[in-house]
Amino acid sequence: MATVRLDQKSRALTRAIPNTFDRALANFFGTGPTDIELAKQQHRAYRQAMLDEGIEVTVLPSDAKHPDCTFVEDQAVVIDGHVLLPVPGHPSRVNEQPPIAEFITRQLSGTKICRMHGDARMDGGDILRLGDLFFVGRSSRTNDAGIEELRDLLTHLGHKLRVIDIPDHALHLTSISSTPTDSVILAPEGFLPKDAFGELPDGCEVLWMPAEEVYGCNTIGLPNGKVLVAEGYPNVLQAVIDIGLEPIVLDMSQIREADGSLTCCSLFF
């Protein structure tokens, strides 16, 4: 998940892929998964990669009624021990949330749980954190009312928020960018203007990747100097090596077919 710093990545929630995964929403990176067994294999490898690096990984059961349920990142926003439960931007995904909310509430007992209200809509995949600076994508899944509720939480926590307009040919902010470290943003050329992230704190930078490697710009940095990267994106791979990270390369091809990326499949808490 993109709302935690590197040093906060010790526990991750995931959810198994359902047998209905071939019906998942797919409009951006793919046309829908064609091999569910391969998708499950890729998801297991994804979980194992985190386990191998010392991350405690929980796997919730899948729900065949919700083909997209494996994409847990969208269902809860956890920031410094505070939890915001958004109303997902696509109606078919709203009922994926209860088991996620129940788990997070149980794990973070005593924490105030905030729920979005009214017309507010947001997918967790539209939030990106760079140290203590936050970005949110205004997208087809996240509206202004949702952004203001997020801003209220961040203001309470003493954080600042910047809004980035997501182009029509992209799903989420994290579909096209990520922070492999607390000081580096990976983003693709041609999807966002070069000044989209604004002036960054000293020591921080945006590394712009070729537009054709947009999917590869979604990575998960780990506390031990390693980073999960999707297979097949050589410029992204070289970029993370050049900044001193050790890549762990994963085949995400069937996950990609459902418009899912690395961060989509986990929720750090």
C-alpha positions in Angstrom: 0.0 0.0 0.0 1.2 3.5 -0.8 0.2 5.3 2.4 3.0 4.0 4.7 6.6 4.8 5.0 9.3 2.2 4.5 9.8 1.7 8.2 6.1 1.0 8.7 6.0 -2.0 6.4 6.0 -4.9 8.8 2.5 -6.4 8.3 0.5 -6.8 5.1 -3.0 -7.9 4.5 -3.8 -9.7 1.3 -6.8 -11.6 -0.1 -6.9 -14.7 -2.2 -7.9 -14.6 -5.9 -11.4 -15.8 -6.5 -12.4 -18.4 -9.1 -14.4 -15.6 -10.8 -11.2 -13.5 -11.3 -11.7 -13.6 -15.1 -14.7 -11.3 -14.5 -12.7 -8.6 -12.8 -13.0 -5.0 -14.1 -10.5 -4.5 -16.9 -10.3 -1.3 -19.0 -6.7 0.0 -18.8 -3.9 -2.5 -18.7 -5.8 -5.6 -19.9 -9.0 -7.1 -21.1 -9.4 -9.5 -18.3 -7.5 -12.5 -16.9 -7.5 -15.7 -19.1 -5.7 -18.1 -16.7 -7.0 -18.0 -13.2 -4.7 -20.8 -12.0 -1.7 -18.8 -13.2 -3.1 -15.7 -11.5 -3.3 -17.6 -8.2 0.3 -18.9 -8.7 1.5 -15.3 -9.3 -0.4 -14.1 -6.2 1.2 -16.8 -4.1 4.7 -15.9 -5.4 3.9 -12.2 -4.5 3.0 -13.2 -1.0 6.0 -15.4 -0.6 8.3 -12.6 -1.7 7.1 -10.5 1.1 7.3 -13.4 3.6 10.9 -14.1 2.5 11.8 -10.5 3.4 10.4 -10.6 6.9 6.9 -9.1 6.2 4.1 -10.8 8.2 1.5 -11.6 5.6 -2.2 -12.4 6.3 -4.4 -13.9 3.6 -8.1 -13.4 3.8 -10.4 -15.9 1.9 -11.6 -14.8 -1.5 -15.2 -14.1 -2.3 -16.5 -15.4 -5.7 -19.2 -12.8 -5.6 -16.6 -10.1 -5.9 -14.1 -10.8 -8.8 -11.9 -7.8 -7.8 -11.7 -8.6 -4.1 -8.0 -9.4 -4.2 -7.3 -5.7 -4.7 -7.4 -4.8 -1.0 -5.5 -1.6 -1.3 -8.6 0.2 -2.5 -10.7 -0.7 0.5 -9.0 1.0 3.5 -6.6 3.9 4.0 -4.2 3.3 6.9 -2.1 6.3 7.8 0.0 6.4 11.0 -2.3 4.0 12.8 -5.5 5.9 11.7 -8.0 4.3 9.4 -10.3 5.8 6.8 -12.8 3.5 5.1 -13.6 5.0 1.8 -16.6 4.4 -0.4 -15.0 2.7 -3.5 -15.5 4.5 -6.7 -17.0 1.6 -8.6 -20.4 0.3 -7.3 -19.5 -3.3 -7.9 -16.6 -3.1 -5.4 -18.5 -1.5 -2.4 -19.4 -4.9 -0.8 -15.8 -6.1 -0.8 -15.0 -3.8 2.2 -16.7 -5.5 5.2 -14.1 -8.3 5.8 -11.3 -5.8 5.3 -12.8 -3.4 7.7 -13.4 -6.1 10.3 -9.8 -7.3 10.1 -8.3 -3.9 10.3 -10.6 -2.8 13.1 -9.6 -6.0 15.1 -5.9 -5.6 14.4 -5.9 -1.8 15.3 -8.2 -2.0 18.3 -8.6 1.3 20.0 -8.0 3.2 16.8 -10.6 5.6 15.6 -12.2 4.3 12.4 -13.5 7.0 10.1 -16.0 6.2 7.3 -16.7 8.3 4.2 -20.2 9.8 3.9 -22.6 11.1 1.3 -21.3 11.5 -2.2 -17.6 11.0 -1.2 -15.9 8.3 -3.3 -12.3 7.1 -3.2 -10.1 4.1 -4.0 -7.1 3.7 -1.8 -5.1 3.2 -5.0 -5.3 6.9 -5.7 -3.1 7.8 -2.7 0.7 8.1 -2.7 3.0 9.0 0.2 6.5 10.4 -0.1 7.8 10.5 3.4 5.3 12.8 5.1 4.0 14.4 1.9 0.8 12.9 0.4 -0.6 13.0 -3.1 -4.1 12.0 -4.2 -5.4 11.4 -7.7 -8.6 13.0 -8.8 -9.8 10.1 -11.0 -12.8 8.2 -12.3 -12.8 6.4 -8.9 -11.9 9.3 -6.5 -13.9 12.6 -6.4 -13.5 16.0 -4.8 -15.8 15.0 -1.8 -13.6 12.0 -1.1 -10.5 14.1 -1.4 -11.8 16.6 1.1 -12.5 13.8 3.6 -8.9 12.5 3.1 -7.6 16.1 3.6 -9.5 16.4 6.9 -7.7 13.2 8.2 -4.3 14.4 7.0 -4.7 17.8 8.4 -5.6 16.2 11.8 -2.3 14.2 11.5 -0.3 17.3 10.5 0.3 16.2 6.9 -0.1 18.1 3.7 -2.0 16.9 0.6 -1.5 17.7 -3.1 -4.1 16.8 -5.7 -3.1 15.4 -9.1 -5.5 15.0 -12.0 -5.4 11.5 -13.4 -5.8 11.2 -17.2 -8.7 9.3 -18.7 -6.4 6.6 -19.9 -5.2 5.7 -16.4 -7.0 4.1 -13.5 -5.3 5.3 -10.3 -2.4 7.4 -9.2 -0.6 4.3 -8.0 -1.4 2.6 -11.4 1.1 5.1 -12.9 3.5 5.9 -10.1 5.0 4.6 -6.8 7.6 5.4 -4.2 10.2 2.7 -4.0 11.9 4.7 -1.3 10.7 7.6 0.9 12.5 10.1 -1.3 11.9 8.8 -4.9 8.8 8.8 -7.1 8.7 6.6 -10.2 6.4 8.0 -12.9 5.9 7.6 -16.6 6.4 10.3 -19.2 3.3 11.3 -21.1 0.8 10.5 -18.3 1.4 13.5 -16.0 3.0 16.9 -16.6 6.5 17.2 -15.3 5.4 19.6 -12.6 2.5 17.4 -11.4 4.1 16.5 -8.0 5.1 20.1 -7.4 8.2 21.2 -5.5 9.6 18.2 -3.5 11.4 18.3 -0.2 15.2 18.5 -0.3 16.7 15.2 -1.4 13.6 14.0 -3.1 13.1 13.5 -6.8 10.9 12.1 -9.6 12.5 9.5 -11.9 10.6 9.7 -15.2 10.3 6.4 -17.1 9.3 5.8 -20.7 5.6 5.9 -21.3 5.5 2.2 -22.5 6.8 1.2 -19.0 3.9 2.8 -17.1 2.9 -0.5 -15.5 6.4 -1.1 -14.3 6.3 2.3 -12.4 4.2 0.5 -9.7 6.7 -0.9 -7.2 6.8 -1.8 -3.5 9.9 -0.7 -1.6 10.7 -2.8 1.4 12.5 -1.7 4.6 15.6 -3.8 3.9 16.7 -2.0 0.7 14.9 -4.4 -1.6 12.0 -3.6 -3.9 9.3 -5.6 -5.6 9.1 -4.9 -9.4 7.0 -6.3 -12.2 8.8 -8.4 -14.8 9.3 -7.0 -18.2 10.2 -3.3 -17.6 14.0 -2.9 -18.2 14.2 0.8 -17.7 12.4 0.6 -14.3 14.5 -2.3 -13.3 17.7 -0.3 -14.1 16.4 2.8 -12.3 15.9 1.0 -9.0 19.3 -0.7 -9.3 20.9 2.7 -10.0 19.4 4.2 -6.8 20.9 1.3 -4.8 17.9 -1.0 -4.4 17.9 -4.7 -4.9 15.0 -5.8 -7.1 12.8 -8.8 -6.6 11.2 -9.4 -10.0 7.7 -10.9 -10.1 5.6 -12.1 -13.0 2.4 -10.0 -12.7 1.0 -10.7 -16.1 -2.4 -12.1 -15.1 -2.8 -9.6 -12.3 -2.1 -6.9 -14.9 -4.9 -8.3 -17.1 -7.3 -7.3 -14.4 -5.9 -3.8 -14.1 -4.1 -4.8 -10.9 -0.6 -3.8 -9.9 1.8 -4.8 -7.1 0.5 -2.3 -4.6 -3.1 -3.1 -5.4 -2.7 -6.6 -3.8 -1.7 -5.6 -0.3 -2.6 -3.3 2.5 0.1 -2.5 5.0 -1.0 -1.7 8.5 
